[in-house]
């Protein structure tokens, strides 16, 4: 029987994911207790949504969104970006301190008053998913008199 130190496969992956969720939950708890964000509406729901979105695009399971994770996020949102644009977005979010976006920076950007490009794209995606742009069904019948 193999030792527990060298676990591989589903069990180890599940433990890793659970540890990451715990770390993200700890950061969420810090924001819930922070005085700056007390007046934020539905803060717990927003943080839960941000946690899920962040975990979805953490491709390397290191707890950070790297350039490829950000690229995948932008492509999924229908707004593909070049590597240079992605680098600028990461610098904008992290302040140039890192090549990856950690969860703390991600939440600060999304809850902050500053409008980062990434924040605008993610907000646009949520609004786009909420309401259809085009009305359902065929367009209404028009006659010659109603044309401009």
C-alpha positions as CSV (number, residue, x, y, z in Angstrom):
1,X,0.0,0.0,0.0
2,X,1.5,3.4,-1.0
3,X,2.3,6.0,1.7
4,X,0.2,9.1,2.0
5,X,3.1,11.4,1.2
6,X,3.1,10.4,-2.4
7,X,-0.6,10.6,-3.2
8,X,-1.5,11.2,-6.8
9,X,-4.7,11.4,-8.8
10,X,-8.1,12.5,-7.7
11,X,-7.6,12.5,-4.0
12,X,-4.5,14.7,-4.1
13,X,-6.2,17.0,-6.6
14,X,-9.3,17.3,-4.4
15,X,-7.2,18.1,-1.4
16,X,-5.3,20.8,-3.4
17,X,-8.6,22.3,-4.6
18,X,-10.0,22.3,-1.0
19,X,-6.9,24.1,0.3
20,X,-7.2,26.7,-2.4
21,X,-10.9,27.3,-1.6
22,X,-10.0,27.7,2.1
23,X,-7.3,30.3,1.2
24,X,-9.8,32.2,-1.0
25,X,-12.4,32.0,1.8
26,X,-9.9,33.5,4.3
27,X,-9.4,36.4,2.0
28,X,-13.2,36.8,1.6
29,X,-13.5,36.8,5.4
30,X,-10.9,39.6,5.6
31,X,-13.0,41.7,3.2
32,X,-16.2,41.0,5.1
33,X,-14.6,42.3,8.3
34,X,-12.9,45.3,6.6
35,X,-14.5,48.6,7.5
36,X,-13.9,50.0,4.0
37,X,-16.3,47.6,2.5
38,X,-19.1,47.7,5.2
39,X,-21.4,49.8,3.0
40,X,-21.1,47.5,-0.1
41,X,-24.4,45.9,-1.0
42,X,-24.6,42.1,-1.0
43,X,-20.8,41.8,-0.2
44,X,-21.0,38.1,0.8
45,X,-22.7,37.2,-2.5
46,X,-20.3,39.3,-4.6
47,X,-17.3,37.7,-2.9
48,X,-18.7,34.2,-3.5
49,X,-19.2,35.0,-7.2
50,X,-15.7,36.4,-7.5
51,X,-14.2,33.4,-5.7
52,X,-15.9,31.1,-8.2
53,X,-14.9,33.2,-11.2
54,X,-11.3,33.3,-10.0
55,X,-11.1,29.6,-9.3
56,X,-12.4,28.9,-12.9
57,X,-9.5,30.8,-14.5
58,X,-6.7,29.6,-12.2
59,X,-5.4,27.2,-14.8
60,X,-2.2,26.1,-13.1
61,X,-3.9,25.6,-9.7
62,X,-1.3,27.7,-7.9
63,X,-3.8,30.2,-6.6
64,X,-2.9,32.9,-9.1
65,X,-4.1,33.8,-12.6
66,X,-1.2,33.9,-15.0
67,X,-1.1,35.3,-18.5
68,X,-2.5,32.2,-20.1
69,X,-5.4,32.1,-17.6
70,X,-6.1,35.8,-18.3
71,X,-5.9,35.1,-22.0
72,X,-8.4,32.2,-21.7
73,X,-10.7,34.4,-19.6
74,X,-10.7,37.2,-22.2
75,X,-11.3,34.7,-25.0
76,X,-14.2,33.1,-23.2
77,X,-15.7,36.5,-22.6
78,X,-15.4,37.2,-26.4
79,X,-12.8,39.8,-26.1
80,X,-9.5,38.2,-27.2
81,X,-6.4,40.3,-26.3
82,X,-2.8,40.3,-27.5
83,X,0.0,39.3,-25.1
84,X,1.0,43.0,-24.8
85,X,-2.5,44.0,-23.8
86,X,-2.6,41.1,-21.3
87,X,0.7,42.3,-19.7
88,X,-0.7,45.8,-19.4
89,X,-3.9,44.5,-17.7
90,X,-1.8,42.5,-15.2
91,X,0.4,45.5,-14.5
92,X,-2.7,47.6,-14.0
93,X,-4.2,45.2,-11.5
94,X,-1.1,44.3,-9.6
95,X,0.6,47.7,-9.8
96,X,3.6,46.1,-11.5
97,X,4.6,44.0,-8.5
98,X,3.9,40.6,-10.1
99,X,3.4,38.8,-13.4
100,X,0.3,37.0,-12.0
101,X,-2.9,38.2,-10.5
102,X,-3.5,36.9,-6.9
103,X,-6.9,36.7,-5.4
104,X,-6.4,39.7,-3.1
105,X,-5.6,42.0,-6.1
106,X,-8.5,40.5,-8.1
107,X,-11.0,41.3,-5.3
108,X,-9.5,44.7,-4.7
109,X,-9.9,45.6,-8.4
110,X,-13.4,44.2,-8.6
111,X,-14.7,46.0,-5.5
112,X,-12.6,49.1,-5.9
113,X,-13.8,52.4,-7.4
114,X,-11.1,52.4,-10.1
115,X,-12.3,51.1,-13.4
116,X,-9.7,48.6,-14.6
117,X,-10.1,47.1,-18.1
118,X,-10.5,43.6,-16.7
119,X,-13.2,44.8,-14.3
120,X,-15.2,46.5,-17.1
121,X,-15.0,43.3,-19.2
122,X,-16.2,41.1,-16.4
123,X,-19.0,43.5,-15.5
124,X,-20.0,43.6,-19.2
125,X,-20.0,39.8,-19.3
126,X,-22.4,39.6,-16.3
127,X,-24.8,42.1,-17.8
128,X,-24.6,40.4,-21.2
129,X,-25.5,37.0,-19.6
130,X,-28.4,38.5,-17.7
131,X,-30.5,40.0,-20.6
132,X,-30.7,39.1,-24.2
133,X,-29.7,41.9,-26.6
134,X,-32.1,40.9,-29.4
135,X,-35.8,40.5,-29.0
136,X,-37.1,37.0,-29.6
137,X,-39.1,36.2,-32.7
138,X,-39.4,37.8,-36.1
139,X,-39.3,41.6,-36.4
140,X,-42.7,43.4,-36.4
141,X,-44.4,44.0,-39.8
142,X,-44.0,47.5,-41.1
143,X,-45.6,49.3,-44.0
144,X,-44.2,52.1,-46.3
145,X,-45.9,54.9,-44.3
146,X,-44.0,54.0,-41.1
147,X,-40.5,54.2,-42.7
148,X,-38.5,57.5,-42.1
